[in-house]
Amino acid sequence: MGAAARKPAAALLPIWLICLVCASRAGAQPYIGVNYGEVADNLPSPDETAKLLKSTSISKVRLYGVDAGLIRALAGSGISVVVGVANGDIPSLAADPAAASRWLAANVLPFVPATTISTVAVGNEVLESGDASWPRRCCRPCRTSAPRPPRGGDGAAGIRFSTVNTMGVMAQSDPPSTGAFHPDVAPQLQQILAFLSRTGAPFMINPYPWFAYQSDPRPETLSFCLFQPNAGRVDGGSRIRYTNMFDAQLDAVKSALVRAGYGSVDIVVAETGWPTKGDAGEPGATAENARAYVSNLVAHLRSGAGTPLMPGKSVETYLFALYDEDLKPGPTSERSFGLYHTDLTMAYDAGLTSSTPAAGGGGAAQAKQAGGWCVARDGASDAELQVDLDYACSQLGVDCGAIQPGGACFEPNTVRAHAAYAMNQLYQAAGRHPWNCDFRASAALTSENPSRSDDGTVEATNAWWKANTNGQSDLMKFRKGLPEYLDQMDKMFTGNTIDGSTSFVAGECGTIDLDGGSSDEEAADEGLYNIIHNESDMDFFLANGPEERMIIIEQAAPVDVVSAAATHCVDPWDDLQEMMMAELEDAEDDDAFIYGMYQYALHIDKHLNRAEYRQPAMTGLEWVQRKLGDSKACYSMFRMSPPMFHRLHDLLVQSYGLKSSAKSTSVEALGMFLWMIGAPQSFRQAEDRFERSLGTVSNMLNKVLKCMVKLAADIIKPVDPQFRTMHPRLRNPRCTVAAI
């Protein structure tokens, strides 16, 4: 582990060592691992450590070297192992290719397949070591073909080979969209990334929000680092609001990989953690903060939410560390990252035991089971709840419109009531896990519905309506009750549907009777149409009470109204409305009844008979990002390399006013522009490719075009702006005559 702020030295790993085995791709798994450091003199035995790991939900362990005892103890456990090539071993292995093969034969092959070895990490933070002798001692070209491993080498199939880096390889990480690698290590990283991309191995990085907090020890930064309620930070380039430092750091690395042309390379978090103790100059190093960070991180990973730039995918993450390491040099914090004490007791409960889900806060951690509702805890102050309220309302999937002035849940207008509503919205939207009811111990789970009113009715939450209305937001209007005369309306329209027995062509008179049934004249004398157009029948209808009217409607409804309308080339509903208005003064209640039926019919046609909303398999932004992750595809689609794309994007954003909007990002807009003018592509093709309306396509194209015109004005300039001289070629008489 190393500080993220160290400036990287110009160094190069012995890439040929990584090339010893052609690793097949092993997909990143959304499970949690732990680092096993051995800089201590009081560690438990390998068997005790293996037993401890088996009692947790930890499914991976990373070693900094090769501990044969622990590797054997984990045989058959299902826990995969990352073994490491120590930094001190790299020079000797680099000097002799045969030595590298012997290392593999001695330290990997004897343990597989009994123990699952997933990765070999060649060195730890070598590029940031600051050792100027590394380039001279370790630089070797990456050979295109690796020597065949010794006997049993087939057991190495599927093992990934990579190296571990700190955030020190980043020249820029804030905001995440500007993420870029440091120029001092960019050449070496290009070779490493090319190998990782070719073999499907991951880029291993050590993001530590702990170090970020040390450089900015404000309360709001602490909340941002610990996954606790906070106002969030908006990335000015992507317009994405980040609510935790972990996601921001990973997305900065993702942006750097995309800029380097290797956006398809997976990321593995090789180390991350928070110390339980520290020196006087190390604010925030407490067991409570360590518990908050690790437990909230575990909950975040288990949710499968991913990061804004890598959604729906939990990044493979190794927590630092399993035990404290009492022999480590440096400040107290360096020796205090352990999840467990060396006597096998927990340093704090991070929710990693096999039977206990991770919990981010006191209220959720003490809940016995998921479900119910998340409400404000008794004793929580209004100041605490206001922070929780602001945080919950800023999260994706949470709609706080109901607690705004005029909203259905605005009353009672108190911070506690509004916070309870927002916290429960977030809890329901996030999956109703105990750890989703966090809020720094200011919330608690309850099995009693807090929305139940005095009369026993229950108002369903926005999350419930969203889940049960299939995306038709118009149905939200029924939250306050069903339409009037619902039962009568259902009876009126029973059987009055198009069943295919007749057909009607708009603009033509007459009906095609597929069954050879009754004539047009017979149809005109029956059914609801006859009631509407016969004044005496309508008077009789209005003279009856509601029950008698329903009997008349039930008898008339089976007659095909559409057929009658086609026969007479009129719209019966227009006639119904006209007659209703004429009778308004004489029979107000009756007309209200008929008008209600009319409005119900319109509502059914407008809001319920709709096709499903179109759900694109891939958004335009996702398509652009995928192409940027593949150099060949990027050039084919945008006619430039990924680094050139990002340089152009950054230039347009910083100097020529290209901005993201609420509906689209500047990256997608530039990608659309280059794609359309490069082929060229039509507006209709862009509408289909980017799943955007024609108006949005036009706006995005014009926005980029205006910026490009400004750029062109700065780049394309005559040598003599006053045109006082003539180019030699124009002095040719033929050119002069042609110009005239």
N, C-alpha and C positions, 0 to 999 in steps of 0.2 A: 504494500500500500504506500502511496506517495501523495504529497500535496498536489492539488490540481493546478496550483499557480506556478509550478516550476517551469522555466523556459526549456523547451526540448533542445537537446544537443544533436548535432548532425551525426547520426549513427546509422548503421545498416545491419540488420540481422543476417545471419548466414542463411539466405533464402534457400540455398540448395539443401540444407538440412530438412527444411519443411517439405521439400519435394521428394523425400525418400519414399513416401507412400502416396499413391494416387488415391486420395480420399473420395469416397462417394458421398453424395449429399445426404445429411441426416437432418430432417426438418427440426426447427427449433420447437421445443416442447414447452407448453405453458406451465411448467412446474418450478418449484423453488429449490435451490441448492444452498450449500453453505461452504465456506472456506475453512480448511483445517490447517491452521498455522502451528508450527512446532518450535517457536522461539520461546521455550519455557522448560523448566526443570521439574514440573509437578503434574504432567499430563496423565490422565487415566490410561490404562492399558488399551491396546487395540480392540480387544474383545469387549471391554466395557464401553468404549466409544461406539463400536458397531451396534451394541445393544441399545445405546441411547438413541442413535440415529434411527434405528428400526422402530422406536417408540414414538417417533414424530412423523409429521407429514412431509418431511424433507426427503426428496427423491434423488438428489445429486450431491456430490461432495467434490470439492476441488482441493488437490494437494499441490504444494509448492515444489515438491520433489517426487520421490517414489518411496512410499512407506509400505514395504512388502507385507508387514504384519497386518496393517489395517486393510490393505487391498484384499488379502486372503480372508480376513474376518468378514468382509462384505460380500463374499462369494454367495451367489444364490439369493441375495437379499432383494434384488430388483433396484438397488441404489447404484446409479452409474457414477463413474469416477473420472475426473480430469487429472491426469498426471502431468508433472512439469519437468522441463529440462532446466536445471538451475543455471542462473546467469554465469556462475563460475565455470560450468562445464562446457559452455558454448565455444570458447576458443580452441580447446583440444579437439572437440568434435568437428569444428570447422577446418582444422588443419588436416584431417584424415577422413575421407568418406567412409572408409572401412570401419572407423571408430563409431560413426553414426549408426551403421548397420548393427554393430555389436551392442550399442546402447539399446536399440530397439529390441534386439533378441533377448537382452538381459532384463529389461525393465517393463516390457509390455507383453510380449508374446507368452511368457510363462503363466500369465494370469487369466488370459482369455481362452475360451469363452465363459469360464466359471464366474468371473467377475466382469461386469460390463464396463469397459473403458471406452468412453465416448470421445475424448479429446486429448491430444498432447499439446500442452502450452509450451512453446519454445521460448523460454525466458519470461521474466516478469518486469515490465516497465523498462525494457532495455533502451528504447529510443529516447527515454527521458532520463537516463542514468547520469548524464553529464560527463561520462568517461570519454575523453577525446581519442583514446586509443582504440575504441571499438571499430571505427571504420577500417583502420589499418589491419586489425587482427581478424576481423570477422567478415569483411566484404568478400563474397564469392558469388559468381553469377548463378542464377537459377537454371539448373539443367533441365532440358526439355524431357528427358527420360530418366527415371529413377532406377537405381539398381534393385533387382529383385531381392526382397527380404530373405533372410535365411530360412531354414526348414521351419515350417509352421507359420510362415509369413502370411498365409491366407487368413489367419486369425485376425490380422490387422485391418481387413476389409471393413469399411464403414467408419473407421476412426478418423476424426477430423484433426487437422494440424493448423494451429494458429499461434498468435502471440498476444500478450496482454499489454494494453496501453492505459495511461492515465488521461484525464481531460487536458493534460499539458500538451498533447499533440494538437489541440485546437488553438488556432489563432483568433477565432471569433466564435462566440457561442451565445451572445445576447444581443438582439433577440434570436430565437431559434432559427428563424428563416434565413439568417445571415451566416449560419454555421459554415466554417471553412477550416481546413487543416493548416497548420503552421508551415510557412515556406521552408523552414529549416529541415523539416522531415518529409516534405511533400514528395521529393524524388524517391526516397526509400519506401514511403507508403504506397506509391504508385505500383512498385514491384510487388509489395506484399498483397495489395488489394487485387492485383491481376491474378495472383496465385489463388487467393481466397475465392474469387469469382469463378475461376476455372474449376476448382475442386468442390465448390459448395460449402466451404468452411466459413465460420462466422468471424466477424470483426469483434474482438473482445476489448471491452472498455471498462474503466472504473469510475463511474459517476458518483460523487459524494456531495449531496446537498449540505452535509456537515461543513465542508470547507467553504461552500458558498456563504453559509451563515457566518462563519468566522470573519469573512471579509465585509460583511454587512449585518452586524448584530442588532438589527431593529426588531421590535415585536412582530411587525407585519411580515418580515422576512422569515422569522421563526415559524409562524403559522403556514407560510407558503412552503417551507421546507418539510414540515411535519404532516402535510396533507390535512391540515386543520382548516376550519372556515376562514376565508380571506377574500378580499375584493378581486383577486386575480390580477394577472398582468397580460395586457394585450400586445401581441406581436404586431408592430406597425407595418410589417411587410405582408404577412399572411392574413392579418386581421383576426387571428385565432386568439381566444382568451385562455391562458393557461392558469390552472388553479393549484399546481404543485411544481416544485423545482425538478423532481425526478423526470416527469414528462418533458419539461422544457429542455433539460440536458440531453435526454435521448433524442429528441427531435432536432436539436442542434447537430448532433452526430449524424443523424439521418440526412440532414441538409448538406453536411460536409461530404458524405458519401455520394450523394446525388451530384454535387458540384464536381467531384473528382471523376464522375462517370461510372460509379459503381453503386448506384442506388439499389440494385437487386441483392447486394450482399447483406445477409442477416446480421443483426446485432445481438451480442450476448453480454450481459452485465456480469463481468468477472468478479467485481467487488462492489459492495455498497453497504453502509452501516452507520451507526451513531454510537459514540462512546457513552458509557455510564458514569465516568469520572473524568476530571480534567484539572489542570492547574488553574491558578487564579486568573490568568490571562486567557482562559478558554471558556467563554460564556456558553451556556446551553448544554454543557456536558453533564447530564444528569440521567439517572435511571428512568425517570418518568418520560423525559424527552426521547430516550432510546426506545422505550416501549412504544411511545406514540408513533415514532417514525417506522419502526420495523413492523408493528402490527398493522398500521395503515397501509404500508407498502404491500404487505402480504395480502390484505383485503383487496387492494387495487389490482394486484396480479391475478387473484382468484376470480375477480369479476369478469375478466376477459375483455375489459373495455379497451385496452391498449392505450396508445398515445394519439393525439390529434393527427399526426402524420403517419401513424401505423395503427389504425383503428381495428378493433376486433381481434387483436392478437397480443397475448401476453408474452413479453420478452423473457427469455430464459435468464434467470437472475440468481446470483450466488451471494448470499448474505455474508457479511464479514462481522464476526467470525464465530466459530463454534465455541472456543474457549478464550479467556484472557491469556495473553502471553507475557509472563512476568519478566522475561529477560530482554524484551525489546528496548532499544535505546530511544531517546527522544522524550517528549513531554508525556505526562501521565496518560493522556487520552490514547496514545499509541498502544498502551498496555491494557486498555479497558473497553474493548469492543465485543467481548464475549457474550454470547447468548446464554451460556451456562458457565457456572463455576467449575473448577476442576474436581470438586467433590460430587459432580453430576447433578447439583441442584440448579434451578433456573435463576439466572440473574434478574429476569423479569418475565412476565407471561406475555409472549408475543403471539399466542394462539397457534403454536406450531405442533402441539401434541395431537396425536392422531384423532382423538375424540373431541377436540375443541376447535371450533372455527375461529379464525383470526378476528379480533375485535379491536376497533380503533379507539374506543372510548369507554369510560366506566359504565355508562348506562347500558350500552349494547353488550359489553363484555359480561355483564352479570345476568343478562337475559338467558333463560333456560332453553329457549327455542325460538326459531324464526316465526314470523307471522304477526298478526295483530296490527297495531298502529304505533307510530313513533310520535311522542308528544314531549312538550317541555317538562323538564323535571322540576318538582317543587323545590324552591330555594334558589333557582337560577335567577340571576339579576336581569333587569331589562337591558342593561348594557351588553351583557353576554348574549342574550337572546337576539338583540338587534344585529350583532355580528353574524350569528347563525342564520338569521332571516335573510340578510343580504347575500350570504354565501349560497344558501339553498336556492334562492331565486335566480342566481346567476348560472346554475348548472343546466346542462342539456337535458331536456325531457321534463323540466319543471315549469309549470305555467302558474304564475302568481297573479294572473289577471283577476281572479275571484276575490282577492283581498285588497284590490285597488278601490278607490272611491266609486260607489255605484255597483260594485261587484256583489255577487251572491253571498260571499262570506266576509264582506268588509266589516260587518257588525258581529261581535263586539269589536270596536276599534281600539284594541290594546296590542302592545308589542307581544305579549305572551300568546294571545289568540292567533295573531298573524304568524308568529314564529312556529307555533304548533302546526298550523296548516302547511307552511312551507317545508318544515322538516319532514312531515309525513308524506308530502308529495315526493320529496327526494327519496325517502325510504322506499316508497311503493315503486317508483320508477327504476330504482337501482337493483331491484330484485328481491326486496324484503328479507335481506340477510341481517343478522344481528349487528354485524359491523357497519351496516349502512346507517344505523341509528347512532352515530358517533357524537359529533358536536361537543367535544371536550367535556364530557360528563355533564352537559347541561340538558341532555335528552334521556328519555327512558321508553322502553316498550310497554305497551298495555294491551290487554286482551279485550278491553271494553271500548266500543266504538265511540270516539269523542264527538262524532257528528250526529249522534242520535238526539233528537229533539224531545221536548216534553211530551208530545203526543205520540211518541213511539216510532215516528217515521225516521228514515235514514237518508241523508243526502250523500249520494255516491261521489267519490272524488273524481277530479279531472282524469287521473290515471285510469280509473275504472271505465269512464266514458270513452276514453281514447282506445282502450283495449277491446271494447265491446261494440263499437260503431264502425269498425272496418275503415277508419280513416275519413268517414263522412262527417266533417265538422258541423254541417248544417243540423245534424240530429241533436246537437247540444242544446238546441232551443227547447227540447222536450224535458230538460232537467227539472223544470218547475211544474211539470204536469202534462198530462195527455191532452190532445185537442178536445174541444167540446163536441158533444154528440158523437163520440167515437163509436159507440156501439151501433147507433142508428146508421152512421156512415158505412160501417162494415157491412150491415145488412143491405144497404142501398146498392153497393157495388158487388155483392155476392153474385157470381156467375156472369157478371157483365165484363167479360174479357174476350180478347181475340183468340180464338182457338184454331184458326186456319181453315174453318169451314167456308169463309167468305174472304174476298180480297177487294181492296179499293185502291184505285190509282188516283193520286192527287190531281185535281184539275179536270177530271172526267166524271160524267154522271153514269149511274148504273152500277149494278153489282154483279160480280161473277159468282154464281151459286155453284159450288163444287158438288153439292149433294143433290141438285135438282129439286130443292125444297120449295117453299112458298114463293109466290110472285111478289113483285115490288109493291103492288097495291095492298096485298095482305100484310106485308111487313109494315106498311105505313099506317095501318089501322090498329097496330098493337104496340105494346111496350111503353117505355118511358117517353119516347118521342111523341106518341099520340097524346099522352097526358100534358106534355109541354105545349103542344100546338092546338089542342082543343080546349077552348075557354070553359065549356061546361064541365069537362073532365077535371080541369084545374080547380074550378070552384068546388067541385065535389071533393077533390083531394084536400083542399085547404079547410073544408068544413069538418073534416074528421080530426080526431085526436091523434097523438103521436103513435099509439099502438096500432090504430086502424091504418094510419099512413104507412107504417112499416109492412102491414099485410099487403097493401096495394103495391108497394115497391117490390116486395118479394115476388109477387105474381108477375110484375112487369119486367123485372130485371133480366130474366133469361132471354128475352127477345133482343136480338142483336141491334144495339143502338147505332153501331158503326154502319151496319147495312142500311138503316133508315137514313142516316146522314148522307151516305153515298147516293142513295136513290134521289134525294131531293136537292143535292148539291148545296147543303147549308150546314152550318155548325150548330148542332142542337144546344151546345153550352152557351153560345152567344145569345140564342133565343131565350134560353133559361134566364140569363142575367137580365136581358131586356124586360122580360115579363116580371121578373122579381122586382126590378126598379119601378115598374109601372104600378105594382101592387103595394109599394112601400108605405104609402100613407094610410092604406086601409087595414093592412094586416102586418104590422111591424114585426111581431114575434114570428109569424109564419115565414115572412121573407128572410128574416135572420136565419131561420132554420134551413131554408133552401140555399141561401147564400153560403152558409157553413158547408153544405154538401158540395157546392160548386168550388169553394176554396180548397176543400179537402182533395177534390179531384185534381186541381192544379198542383197542389203540393205533392201528391203522389207522382205525378208526371214529371215535375221539375226536380225533385230531390231524391226520390227513391228508385226511379227507373234509370239509374246511371250506370255507365260502365265503370269497372274498377280503375282507380287512378294508375297511371303508368308508372311503373317502378323500374328505372334503368338498372341494368345489370352492372354497369360501371359508369360513374359520373365522368364529366369531361375532365375535371381536375385529376381524377384517378388515372384516366387514360394518358394525360400529359405526363404525370409523374412516372407511370410505367415506362413510357417511351424514353424519358430522361434517364432511367436506370439501365438502358441498353444503348450503347454507343451507336451500333449499326442502325437500330430502329429509330433512334433520335435523328441521325443524319438523313435517313430515308424520309421521315415525316416532316422535319423542320429545316432540312438542308444545312445543318450546322451541328457541331459536337455539343455534348452536354455542358462542358465548361464554357464554351462560347455562348450558349443559350443563357447561362446564369450570369455571365458578365454583361451581356446585353440587357437582361432583365434588371440587374442591379443599377446599371447606368440609367435606364429609363425611369426607374423608381426614384433614384437619388437626384437626378438632374433635370428630368423632363416631365415630371408630374404624373407618371403612371401610378395609379392607386387601385387598391382592391375596393370592392363595394360590398354591400350587405349580401348580394346575391352571387358574386363571383370574385375570385382572387385574381391578382395581377398575373400570376404564373399561368393560369388557365387562359386569360385573355391574350397573352403573348403567344402561347402555344396555338390557340385558335387562329390568330393572325398569320403566323408563319406557315401553318398548315394550309390555310386557304390560299395564300398568295404563292406558295411554293409549287403547287401541283399544276394549275390552280384548282380550287374546289368551289362549288357553288354555295349559295346561302342555304339551299335546301339540304345539301350534303352536310353542312355544318350543323344545321338544326338536328339532323338525325344522329350525327357522330357525337355531339356534345349534349344531347338531350336538352336543348335550349329552344325557346321560342324564336321566331324570326326577328322579332323586335329586339330581344336580348342579344342575338347574334350580331345584329346591325350595330347596336350600341357598343358592344365589346370591340368589334372591329374598328369602329370610328375612334374609340378611345385610344387604342394603340396607334392607329394611323396618325392621329394628331401629334402624338409624342414622337413618332418616327419622322414626321415632317420637321419638327423642331430640331431633331438630331441631324437631319440632312442639311438644314440651314447652317449648322455649325461645322459640318464636315465638308460639304461640297461648296467650295468658294472659288471664285475666279482669282487668278494671280493679281489682276488689276481690277478692283471693284468698279472703277470708273470706265473701264473698257477703252482706255486711251491708246492701247496698242492692239495690233492685229496679229493673230497667229500666222506664222509663215505659210501654212497650207491655205489660208484664206486669201493670201496675196495672189494665188494662181488665178489668172484671168478667167479660166473656165468656171472656177468657184464663184467669182464675182458675178459673172453673167448669170449663172444658175440662181444666185441669190436674188438678182434683180428680177 
